[in-house]
Amino acid sequence: MRISRPTGPRAAISLVAMIDVLMILLVFFMVTSTYLDLDMVPLAGAEAPGGGAGGDAPVERVLVRLSADGGAFLRGQPLDPEVLRRELEREPALDILVLPSGQASVQALAGLMDVLVGAGAQRLRIVRLEAQP
């Protein structure tokens, strides 16, 4: 003996309610989100938080250039990361400006900044060159 239950009509799944909820969430996150804070890494020319190091005493600035292939140049001389670290450990109170090439990878820039921080750099800034209009 076979007992069959009567099946009701299949419920139609409406996507309208889900789309409405997603639109509301999209608007909510767009309104409450923070946009890119481009001042997270101080650029040269902008004052670092907390004022200058040691009051009004002049601080020597050193430019470290990052080439497109990831090589670092200090005072025009190409240096590998270990030699660069040793050079900068001699003068830890330097204001170091990093000038990355436009073709340098972000990974190379992060690696260079790790080397500089490992050398004891207290004031590290990223510089970018802009074309004059």
Order of alpha helices (4+ residues) and beta strands (2+ residues): alpha-beta-beta-beta-alpha-beta-alpha-beta
